[in-house]
Amino acid sequence: MMQPGSPTLEDAGVVPALPEDAVTRYEPFTFTGSGDEYFGIWIVNLVLSVATLGIYSAWAKVRRLEYFYRHTRVSGASFDYHGKPLAILKGRIFAFLLFGGYYVAGYISPALGLLAAAAMAAVLPWLLTRSLRFRLYNSSYRGLRFHFHGTPGEAYWVFLALPVLSFFSLFTLVPLAHHRLKRFQHANASYGQTRFTYAAPVAAFYKAYLMTALALAVLTVVTGFVVGLVVGLGVIGEEQTGDQASTQQMLLLGFFIVMYALGATVFWSLMTVQIRNIVWRHTSLGPHRFISTLEVHKLLAIVVTNVLGIACTLGLFKPYAEVRLAKYVIGELSLVSSGTLDEFVAGAQPETAALGEEAAELLDVDFGI
């Protein structure tokens, strides 16, 4: 992680240089939670969610987010989460009815299924906008809440039109669609009444996708070579008995599954590192900027060991895995402040009551965007 006061950031081009008279401070984000502490919350959430057939999951989500928010700190203060379980439960019921209706309609009739899919596509961008607004409004730092100003019109372009265009362009527009999604999220966010700005170039997204594609191509070639070598050496030969051939076919299938899982993990790690670094290095809040210094090999090591830990403990390692991942990802984010945050927060204008009343009626729908 880059340490506060690091003299190499501007020299390396990670962040643009500030004016000579600017007072620059590097404030690292930290996550102070522990696996043992979070395990207690996680296991209670799991037991009560199962016992209530999922109803308690809304309360479980609030407890989880409160824990992760309150253990995320920067510049001597932590974040907080204010979402209400009943609002979350209401959003989940709405989403369940929406997707449930789609599956039932498809089961009854293909034509009815297409009609339901069209209706769902028409309403999803609106729901996603409300979900983003709910999440940000119920997040705060030093007593000042965040807000989201994106409109349904923008959402329809980002979540509906661009994905459709990407499909018909043989996926050549996917990096552009991803760029517009991150711009929609970041450029429409505000802390109090100060808007975030987002200036990541589209070319950086295309470069990230190209690098990921090349890495996966190399992994595919290596995998194909190994499989070809195994088959060529006669590991699965006609002279073997049926049981031997069956066993070795299962081993070969297992090898394919492992390589597929590894490829998916490599893809996720490469994309997460590159996109997160690009997005945060081009995001500002007033005079303050951010940097993200994730590294692929470190993230990949954490993800692989987390998966192994979860598999070997039949899922009981999951809360420790979440804490390990949060510590690394959050710990590689820093705030490049011009001046002090105390002055920035103190100078923020009071929030309007109308905005608060509107946010109280929002739905929280989980889409993982």
LINUR-V624510 format. One record per pair of residues at least 12 apart in sequence whose ideal C-beta (glycine too) atoms are under 10 Angstrom apart, sorted by the first residue. I is the first residue (numbers start at 1). J is the second residue. Records with the same first field share a line. If there is no record, write none. Layout:
BEGIN
I=J, J
END
This chain:
BEGIN
1=28, 29, 30, 293, 294, 295, 328, 330, 331, 332, 333, 334
2=14, 26, 28, 291, 292, 293, 332, 333, 334, 336
3=26, 28, 334
4=24, 25, 26, 27, 28, 334, 335, 336
5=24, 25, 26
6=26, 291, 293, 334
9=24, 26, 281, 291, 293, 334, 336
10=24, 336
13=281
14=277, 281, 291, 292, 293, 334, 336
15=281, 282, 284, 289, 290, 291, 334, 336
16=199, 281, 282, 289, 336
18=287, 289, 336, 338
19=338
22=287, 337, 338, 339
23=337, 338, 339, 340
24=289, 336, 337, 338, 339
25=75, 288, 334, 335, 336, 337, 338, 339, 340, 341
26=291, 334, 335, 336, 337
27=73, 74, 75, 76, 288, 290, 333, 334, 335, 336, 337, 340, 341
28=73, 74, 75, 291, 293, 330, 331, 332, 333, 334, 335
29=72, 73, 74, 75, 79, 290, 292, 329, 330, 331, 332, 333, 334, 335
30=71, 72, 73, 74, 78, 327, 330, 331, 333
31=68, 71, 72, 73, 78, 323, 324, 325, 326, 327, 328, 329, 330, 331, 333
32=70, 71, 72, 73, 78, 327, 330
33=67, 68, 70, 71, 72, 319, 322, 323, 326, 327, 330
34=71, 319, 320, 323, 327
35=317, 318, 319, 320, 321, 322, 323, 324, 327
36=319, 320, 323
37=67, 71, 319, 323
38=64, 67, 68, 71, 318, 319, 320, 322, 323, 326
39=316, 317, 318, 319, 320, 322, 323
40=319
41=60, 63, 64, 66, 67, 319
42=60, 63, 64, 67, 316, 318, 319, 320, 322, 323
43=316, 318, 319
44=56, 60, 63
45=57, 59, 60, 61, 62, 63, 64, 319
46=60, 315, 316, 318, 319
47=60
48=60, 63
49=61
54=89, 92, 96
55=85, 89, 92, 93
56=85, 89
57=85, 88, 89, 92, 366
58=83, 84, 85, 86, 87, 88, 89, 90, 91, 92, 93, 364
59=84, 85, 86, 88, 89
60=85, 88
61=81, 83, 85, 88, 89, 92, 364, 366
62=81, 82, 83, 84, 85, 86, 87, 88, 138, 364
63=81, 85
64=81, 319, 322
65=79, 80, 81, 82, 83, 88, 135, 138, 139
66=79, 80, 81, 82, 83
67=81, 319, 322, 323, 326
68=81, 322, 323, 326, 330
69=81, 82, 83, 138, 139, 140, 141
71=323, 326, 327, 330
72=141, 326, 330, 331, 333
73=141, 330
74=141, 142, 290, 330, 333, 334, 335, 337, 341
75=141, 142, 288, 335, 337, 340, 341, 342, 344, 345
76=142, 341, 342
77=141, 142, 143, 341, 342, 345
78=140, 141, 142
79=139, 140, 141, 142, 146
80=138, 139, 140, 141, 142, 143, 145
81=135, 138, 139, 140
82=137, 138, 139, 140, 145, 359
83=134, 135, 137, 138, 139, 362, 364
84=134, 138, 360, 364
85=364
87=134, 138, 359, 360, 361, 362, 363, 364
88=134, 138, 363, 364, 365, 366
89=364
90=362, 363, 364, 365
91=127, 130, 131, 134, 362, 363, 364, 365, 366
92=363, 364, 365, 366
93=363
94=123, 127, 363, 364, 365
95=124, 127, 131, 363, 364, 365, 366, 367
96=365
98=116, 119, 120, 123, 124, 127, 365
99=116, 120
101=116, 119, 120
102=115, 116, 117, 119, 120, 121
103=116
104=116
105=117, 119, 120
121=156, 159, 160, 163, 164
122=156, 160
124=155, 156, 159, 160, 365, 367
125=150, 151, 152, 153, 154, 155, 156, 157, 158, 159, 160, 161
126=151, 152, 153, 155, 156, 159
127=152, 155, 159, 363, 365, 367
128=150, 152, 155, 156, 158, 159, 160, 184, 365, 367, 369
129=148, 149, 150, 151, 152, 153, 154, 155, 156, 158, 159, 184, 188, 362
130=148, 150, 152, 155, 359, 361, 362, 363, 364, 365
131=148, 362, 363, 364, 365, 366, 367, 368, 369
132=148, 149, 150, 155, 184, 185, 188, 189, 362, 364, 365, 367, 369
133=146, 147, 148, 149, 150, 188, 189, 355, 358, 359, 362, 363, 364
134=148, 359, 360, 361, 362, 363, 364, 365
135=148, 362, 364, 365, 366, 369
136=148, 149, 150, 185, 188, 189, 190, 191, 359, 362
137=351, 355, 356, 358, 359, 360, 362
138=359, 360, 362, 364
139=189, 191
140=191, 192
141=191, 192, 341, 345
142=191, 192, 341, 342, 344, 345, 346, 348
143=192, 345, 348
144=191, 192, 193, 194, 344, 345, 346, 348, 349, 350, 351
145=190, 191, 192, 351, 355, 356, 359
146=189, 190, 191, 192, 196
147=188, 189, 190, 191, 192, 193, 194, 195, 351, 355, 356, 359
148=184, 185, 188, 189, 190, 359, 362
149=187, 188, 189, 190, 195, 196, 355
150=184, 185, 187, 188, 189
151=184, 188
154=180, 183, 184, 187, 188
155=181, 184, 188
157=177, 180, 184
158=177, 178, 180, 181, 182, 183, 184, 185, 369
159=177, 180, 181, 184, 367, 369
161=177, 180
162=174, 176, 177, 178, 179, 180, 181, 184
163=177, 181
164=177
165=177
166=178
171=209
172=206, 209
174=205, 206, 209
175=202, 203, 204, 205, 206, 207, 208, 209, 210, 275
176=202, 205, 206, 209
177=205
178=202, 205, 206, 208, 209, 271, 275, 279
179=198, 200, 201, 202, 203, 204, 205, 206, 208, 275, 278, 279
180=202, 205
181=369
182=198, 200, 205, 275, 276, 278, 279, 280, 282, 283, 369
183=198, 199, 200, 202, 279, 282, 283
184=198, 369
185=198, 279, 283, 369
186=198, 199, 200, 279, 280, 282, 283, 284, 285, 290
187=199, 200, 283
189=283, 285
190=285
191=285, 286, 288, 344, 345, 348
192=285, 286, 344, 345, 347, 348, 349, 350, 351
193=348, 349, 350, 351, 352, 355
194=285, 286, 287, 288, 344, 345, 347, 348, 349
195=284, 285, 286
196=283, 284, 285, 286, 288, 290
197=282, 283, 284, 285, 286, 289
198=279, 280, 282, 283, 284
199=281, 282, 283, 284
200=275, 278, 279, 280, 281, 282, 283
201=278, 282
204=274, 275, 277, 278, 279, 281, 282
205=274, 275, 278, 279
207=274, 278
208=270, 271, 273, 274, 275, 277, 278
209=270, 271, 274, 275
211=270, 271, 274, 296
212=266, 267, 268, 269, 270, 271, 273, 274, 275
213=267, 270
214=270
215=263, 266, 267, 269, 270, 296
216=263, 264, 266, 267, 270
218=266
219=259, 262, 263, 266, 267
220=259, 263
222=259
223=255, 256, 258, 259, 260, 262, 263
224=259
226=255, 259
227=252, 255, 256, 259
230=248, 251, 252, 255
231=248, 252
235=248, 249, 251, 252
236=248, 249, 251, 252
261=304, 307
262=300, 304
265=299, 300, 303, 304, 307
266=296, 300, 303, 304
268=299, 300, 303
269=294, 295, 296, 297, 298, 299, 300, 301, 302, 303, 304
270=296, 299, 300
271=296
272=294, 296, 299, 300, 303, 329
273=292, 293, 294, 295, 296, 297, 298, 299, 300, 329, 332
274=294, 296
275=292, 294
276=292, 293, 294, 299, 329, 332, 333
277=291, 292, 293, 294, 295, 332, 333
278=292
279=292
280=292, 293, 294, 332, 333, 334, 335
281=293, 336
284=336, 338
285=335, 337, 341, 344
286=337, 338, 339, 344, 347, 348
287=336, 337, 338, 339, 344
288=335, 336, 337, 338, 339, 341, 344
289=334, 335, 336, 337, 338
290=333, 334, 335, 336, 337
291=332, 333, 334, 335, 336
292=329, 332, 333, 334
293=331, 332, 333, 334
294=328, 329, 331, 332, 333
295=328, 332
298=328, 332
299=325, 328, 329, 332
301=328
302=321, 324, 325, 327, 328, 329
303=321, 324, 325, 328
305=317, 321, 324
306=318, 320, 321, 322, 323, 324, 325
307=321
308=321
309=321, 324
END
